[in-house]
């Protein structure tokens, strides 16, 4: 815990531990000083590290900005091969690397994120991947590191159940909307309303395609 760089969470956890320490009550005098010094030293180690980090926050953020700029250039100059899966793995690795870099100056955050997104989207356009495939990339990453989780199958089954129900509900709504299209009279107002329904249907169909892509991924992982 004292080596953590998750400053907010670890600070919260240590403060709670300090409260617990006070609530426990006294221990035999011959052990009290030794135990207290050990506990205080552990807390001080973390809080001193935290203090040093925030003293140099501007430098850390400037370094992170440089790393993100270098990564954007790396993505822009990436040569795509013939293996689609390898290309997708490269994209996922770029995204993981981006997430792991850390905070940048607030004034640069939005611009850098936009440039990175543009660079990734250009790669995806070159690969001619369907919209459903593009949107499932990040979804898949959520489950890629769960092999050692004893609850993996239960989590995947629950997720699949949720997606199947959502997909069925959307398909029912699409059928209802398509049936209702036939009841619109031939008028300007009705035509506009019909157009709105058609746009709504197309959007729902795209979401159904995405949900089915996610279900296929879960099915392949569940075996």
N, C-alpha and C positions, 0 to 999 in steps of 0.2 A: 504493500500500500504506500509506504513512504517514498518509493521510487516512481510513483504514478505521475503522469503529466496531465491527467484529467483534474485540473485544479479545482473546479467547482464541486464536482462530486466527492473528491477525496477530502476537501475542506469540510464539506457537510458531514461526511462519515466520521472524520476525526473529532469534530465538535460533539457529535453524538456519543462517541466513545469516551470523551472527556466527561460528559454528563453522567454516563454509566459508571465511570470510575468514581465520581463523587458519591453516587448513590450506593455503591457497594458497601461502603463503611470501612472502618479501620481493620488493619491486619496486625499480627504480632509485631512489636516494636523492633525486634532484631532483624526483621525482613523489610520493614516499611520503607526505610531510606533507599535501600538497594532497588526495590521494585519501582518506587516512585521515580528515581533517577533514570531507570531504564525506559519507563513509559514516557517521561518528559523528553528524553533525548530523541526518541522515535518521532514524537510530535514536532520537536524543534527542527529535526532534519528535514521533514517535509516542508514546514512553513518557511525555513530559510531558503530552500530551493525555490519555492513559490515566489518569495520576495526577490531573489536574484533574477528569476525569469522575467517578472514584470518590470524590473528596473531596466531591462534590456529589451522590452517588448517591441520598440520601434525597429531595432536591428533584426529581431526574429521575423517580424512581419515583412521587412524589406528583403530578407533572404528568401522567404516563402514566395514573395512576388517574383523574384528572379527565377526561382525554380518553376513556377507556374508558366512564366513566359517561355522558358526553355522547353517545357513540356508541350506547349501549344505549337512551337516550331517543329518539335519532334513529330507531333501528329500530322502537321501540314506536309512534312517531307517524307512521311511513311509510304513506302512502296508496297502496294498490295500484291499478293501472290495469287495463285490459281485455286488454292484450297480455301473454301468459304469458311469452314470452321476455324482454321488458323487465323484468318482475317478477323473473325468475330472475337476470338480470344485476345487478339492484339488490342482491339477496341476496349474490351472489358478490362484489360491490364492498364490501359491508359486511364480509364475511369477510376480504377482502384488507386492508381498512383496519384491522380488529381485529388481524390478525397483524402489521401494520407498526408498530403503536404502541410495542411494546417492553415491558420488565418493569415490574411494579407491585409494591408491598410484598407480601411473601410472605403475610401474614395476610389480605390482600384478594383474592389471586389466585383461589382456588377459588370464592368467592362471586360475583366479577365474571364468571368464566367461566360459571357456572351461570345467572346472569341474562341474559347475552348469548345463551346457547344457548336459553333459554326464549323470548326475544324472537324469535329466528330461527325456532324451531319454530312459534310462533303464526302467523308470516307464511306458512310452508309449509302449515299446516293450512288457512288461509284460501284458499290457492291450490288445495287439494284435489289435491295432487301425490301420485302413488303412492310407496310406500316405496322402490321401485327407483330412481325418478327422484331422490328426495331424496338417496340414498346415492351417486348418480353425480355430483352437483354438485362435490364436492371432488375426485373422481377426475378429472373433466374438466379441472379447473384445472391438474393436473400437466402436461398436454400442450398447454395453450393458448399458451404462450410458446415453442414449439419451432420456429416457422416458419423461423427463420434457422439452425437446427441442421442441418448436412449429414447427420447420422445419423438424422434424424427418421423416415424410412421404415423403416429397419432396426429402430429402437427400437419403433415401433408394431407392426411385423410380429412381433417377438419377444414383445411383450406380448400380442398377439392369439393367437399360438400357445399361450402359457401358459394364457390364459383358456379357450380352446377345449378343451384337454386337461383342465383342471380341471372344466369344465362336463360333459364326457363321462363323466369318472370319477364325478361326483356323480349323474348320470342313471342310470348303471349300478347304483350303490349303491341308489338309490331303487327301481329295478325289482326288485332282489333283495329289499329290505326288504318291498315290497308283496307279492311272491310268498310271502314267509315268513309274512305275516299270516294266510294261510289255514290254516296248520298249528297255530295256537294252539288248544288244547282249551278247552272251556267250563268254566272254573274261575275262582275269584276271583284266584288268583295269575297265571294266564295272562292274565286280563283286564287286570291292572295292567301286565304286561309288554307286552301288545298296545298299551295306551295310551301307554306310553313310546316304542314304535316309531312310532306314529302322530304323536306330537309331533316325533320325530326326522325323520320324512319331511316334515312340513310345514315345518320349519326348513330342511331341505335344498332343498326346492322354492323357498322364498323366496330362498335363496342362488343357485340356478340362474337365477331371474328377474333377479337383480342382475347376475350374470355375463353374461347375454344382453344386458342393457341396455348394459353396458360394451362388449361386442363390437360392438353396433350403432353405438355412438359411434365406435369405432375404424374401423369400415368406412366411416362417413361421412367421417372425416378422411383415410383412405387413398384415398378416391375410387375 
